[in-house]
Amino acid sequence: MTRQYAGPIDYSGPPPASAAWMEGDPAGERSFVDVGPLTTQSGERIPNVRVAYQTWGTLADDGSNAVYVCHALTGDSHVTGPAGPGHLTEGWWDGLVGPGRPIDTDRWFVVCANVLGGCQGTTGPASLAPDGRRWGSRFPIITVADMVEVERRVTDALGVESWALMLGPSLGGMRVLEWMVEHPNRVKAGLVFGTTAAVTADEIGIHQVQLEAITADPNFFGGDYYDAADGGGPHRGMGLARRIAHLTYRTENELDLRFGRQPQGDEDPLQGGRFAVESYLDHHADKLARRFDANTYVSLTRAMSLFDLGAGRGGVESALARISAPLIVVGIDSDRLFPLRLQQRIADHATGSRGLEILRSPYGHDGFLVEDDQVGTFVRQALAVNSVH
């Protein structure tokens, strides 16, 4: 399947069956590296993993200025830069990386790779399997540890001995923690936002409802929907999953202040029209269908549910105690997906913890995407900690 994969997102007409980047689409600012076969923690084998990544800045001769950004669930390698050929959206942390920005690319060499299981160039369910068909339903169950192993191989391929700073929000923060436990000599400092060392039963439950929405969609076809015409694919299921998730990303107070009980434009809810907040959720559901892949949503969400830093390491507290490098833990005061107590647990038990920092925001979990000034302050603090400069 070859398409004109060019940004910004085109809202005319129905969405494609999958908005995954696929072979033959414009590469955009991506580079690619093959990192070999992988046997996943679930015991299944991927014969070769190809990783899409982007870099900014120049690696110093001594390799001391390398920074790695770990993206969240629906992010990708396009941390900064405009939408355009190969990139349906502008950078998801655009204000963070670049000349003169908190991670100044005149000084730092910055890398972000699309995770294993992703849909923006790295091997995932939408990628071609060795038999020439999309992996689809055959793609293995993967874990955060599997993602980190792939990132470790990318690190080696780039010739980076250690990261001066590794940072990430949510799922990205989980990977930072896994890195700091599994590869302690390769991360000089860490920074995590709105994350956890072990996903709770409440979060697993939220994930399960979302996954059920996708897999119950009659157009999911067990995960093998890639040959459907535009408008096909499990858009209703993924849209419902996105609506559920988005309500956990924002806050009750923000939504009420922003939308209240207002109707959407001239629509009358009494006559079957929508409230403004329903239109807002509809928009985010439609946007995701035009830039993401349902199988990737399932794969990465399952990986989050499986995440427990303490598994096989004597428990969470024991695992966190292995983190000796400086670690700045940032919690978002209004986060109802990963509440502050989960970041407090990390800060209390990680040996290298610099304590719990609070990002104050009315926007909930999404505060890490919205509060640029506060995020920038924490990033500068992390870059300076332990003489990392």
Stockholm file with secondary structure:
# STOCKHOLM 1.0

chainA/1-389         MTRQYAGPIDYSGPPPASAAWMEGDPAGERSFVDVGPLTTQSGERIPNVRVAYQTWGTLADDGSNAVYVCHALTGDSHVTGPAGPGHLTEGWWDGLVGPGRPIDTDRWFVVCANVLGGCQGTTGPASLAPDGRRWGSRFPIITVADMVEVERRVTDALGVESWALMLGPSLGGMRVLEWMVEHPNRVKAGLVFGTTAAVTADEIGIHQVQLEAITADPNFFGGDYYDAADGGGPHRGMGLARRIAHLTYRTENELDLRFGRQPQGDEDPLQGGRFAVESYLDHHADKLARRFDANTYVSLTRAMSLFDLGAGRGGVESALARISAPLIVVGIDSDRLFPLRLQQRIADHATGSRGLEILRSPYGHDGFLVEDDQVGTFVRQALAVNSVH
#=GR chainA/1-389 SS CCCCCBSSCCCSSCCCSCCCCCTTSCCTTCEEEECCCEECTTSCEESCCEEEEEEESCCCTTSTTEEEECCCTTCCSCCSSCCBBTBSSCCTTTTTBSTTSSBCTTTCEEEEECCTTCSSSSSSTTSBCTTSSBCGGGSCCCCHHHHHHHHHHHHHHTTCSCBSEEEEETHHHHHHHHHHHHCGGGBSCEEEESCCSBCCHHHHHHHHHHHHHHHTSTTSGGGCCTTCCTTCSSHHHHHHHHHHHHHHHSCHHHHHHHHTTCBSTTCCGGGTCCBHHHHHHHHHHHHHHTTCCHHHHHHHHHHHHHCBTTTTTTSHHHHHHTCCSCEEEEEETTCSSSCHHHHHHHHHHCTTEEEEEEECCTTGGGHHHHCHHHHHHHHHHHHHGGGCC
#=GC SS_cons         CCCCCBSSCCCSSCCCSCCCCCTTSCCTTCEEEECCCEECTTSCEESCCEEEEEEESCCCTTSTTEEEECCCTTCCSCCSSCCBBTBSSCCTTTTTBSTTSSBCTTTCEEEEECCTTCSSSSSSTTSBCTTSSBCGGGSCCCCHHHHHHHHHHHHHHTTCSCBSEEEEETHHHHHHHHHHHHCGGGBSCEEEESCCSBCCHHHHHHHHHHHHHHHTSTTSGGGCCTTCCTTCSSHHHHHHHHHHHHHHHSCHHHHHHHHTTCBSTTCCGGGTCCBHHHHHHHHHHHHHHTTCCHHHHHHHHHHHHHCBTTTTTTSHHHHHHTCCSCEEEEEETTCSSSCHHHHHHHHHHCTTEEEEEEECCTTGGGHHHHCHHHHHHHHHHHHHGGGCC
//
